[in-house]
Amino acid sequence: MAAAVDASRVSDYNLPMRFASALHRSSDLGAAVDAAADTIRKQLGGKVDLLFPFLRASDPNDYRRLPELLEVRFPGATMFGCAAKGVIGAGHE
């Protein structure tokens, strides 16, 4: 997951983009999203505007549920996500 500066605040355009990454492995999608959201918030300490979630799920319904879970934790954030066979992040490749 990544985050950028809030584009609605013109004065922020001169600030560098903020970026955070989290990787959590769990068979429980809700628990994994909670853990990743906590990690992202700790790294950024502010509003998240843009998310790039990657998901490898054994339950096909998790692909439908992920945007809903992220919207609750990051209201208003734009999301561009994809399914992944192998997932990298947080320094793990």
Secondary structure, 3 states (H helix, E strand, C coil): CCCCCCCCCHHHHHCCCCCCCCCCCCCCHHHHHHHHHHHHHHHHCCCCCEECCEECCCCCHHHHHHHHHHHHHCCCCEECCEECCCCCECCEC
